[in-house]
Each structure stands twice: as C-alpha cells, then as structure tokens.
Amino acid sequence: MNRSIFPAILLAFHLVLGTGTAAPADKPASGPDRVTPYKTVKTEKGSFPLQLHIFNPAGEESGGKRPCVVLFHGGGWVSGEPAKSYGGCRRWASRGLVAIAVEYRVREKHGGTPLDSVRDARSAIRWIRSHAGELGIDPGKIAASGTSAGGQLVAATALLKKFDEEGEDTSASCRPDAMIMVSPVFDNSPGGYGHYHKILKQHWRDFSPLHNIVAGAPPAIVFVGDSEEKYITVAAAQSFQRQMKTLGGRCELFVMKGATHTQRSKEQIALIEAEERKFLASLGYLEANPDTR
C-alpha cells in the first residue's frame, strides 16, 4: 500500500466509526418536545390539522410561567415548513424560553392563499395565549419572530384588523407582546411585495402591515439588508420605524450593508442574534445582560 495515503484512510475509518475528533456531518438535530394541533382547516387539497412544534427549555416538560417566542418560517406564503424554524427554537429554548414553530397554510402543501396564512398566524397566537397555563408560559410575554413572509405574519398578528378565521373565538388576543422581524415583506402595496398573488391586488390595503400601523403597537426590532430591493426596501423599513415612533411606539432598525434577502455574513448573523437577545432582555424575557455567544 502507498504509505502516503494511509493516514487519510485511517482518518476516514475513525470518522465512520465515530471515534475521530470530527463530528458526523449528517448528525440529526433534536426535534420538538411536543407537537400539537391548534386548528383544522379544509381546502381544495383536503383537510389539514395545523400543528405547533413546541420546544421546552432544557428538555423540560411544560410547567412554570416562562416567556415564549413564536416563530413563523418564510417562503412567500407559498412554501416552507415549521422545521425551518427549528434552529431558532433550539436557540431560544437553550436560554430558558418556550419556543414554538408554527405550521400555517402555504400554497404548495395546503392550497392556501396569503390571506389564509395570516388567518392561521392569528389563530396560532390566540391558541397559545388561551392555553398558556397548559404550555407553561406567561400569556403577557409572547414574542413573535419571523423572516421574510414569516416577518409579514408577525406584523399581521399585531397590526391588522381583518383576516380572523370565520367563527373563531377572538376573546383571546392575537397580538404578540413583541415583534422580531428579519427581512420582513411587510410592504404589500402595489410598489411592494406580493402582487403576483392575484388576491393581494384586491386586499393589499388591509393586508399590508406598513399601511396599518396603529398607536399601541408592540415593540419591534427589524433587520434588513441594503441589497434586497425586490422584497423589502430600506425606505420601507425606515417608514415602518418612523410611523411606529410617531405614534409613540418602539422600533429598532438595523440595516446590514451588502446583505441580501437570503445571504448574510457570519458577522451579520451574529449581530442579529445578539441584538435580538438584547431586545428581549430589555423587555424582561431574558437576563438584563445576556451574553453574546
């Protein structure tokens, strides 16, 4: 045998057996502690129980009264699944919060429209709040977090007046207590995002969070790249912040140089995570001085 290739073969052998220092590349990440339905919907594609994927702190069962972060995945209201939010859920659960990834109607799987996605997001927050005792969370500390279309859903639960599910008990509020939005497509006007959806051409004025900001909105933190013009412009994000502040609300805005809708540097990702922690710490969800790991 060629002695020069022996070390490489030996290393590969150890990695296969799991005895080397490198971790297996495909090691599966841990999933939710619990999956539970919050409502059932019927579309032309069938009947679907929509699920909440719940991550408890440090593997704990429900109990106590912890703050909660509800995560909505992106995908343009067309695609995506709760598993896209698992990384964020594990990150928040590791810091002592209950984290919940929401399944909502998307066109490819359920045949849903963007209006259905908003209805489901609002239903999910209501269900979580009305079951706070069972879930072990503080009903007054429910933050909502989302990226892209998920960010639009965050703002929609807090700001829109329409698109509640027909016949749903609305006595529990769908309004989150804090909003975390990364590249949110919350400008759905003719000059914004989403008008390739025919239904949004009819309903954009009621659907677009940027055009429905009200006094008393929950505090918000927003991250956008300066190179994602197709989805959300810096000007739209600045308008959102300006309106929030004019009405007495709180809105922190971070514009990331060179970031696109889907591409951010490691430093920018670290910035987002650190600023999210500071934001929730300032609202009493985390320790006053959370570390920056």
Disulfide bonds with the S-S distance in Angstrom:
none
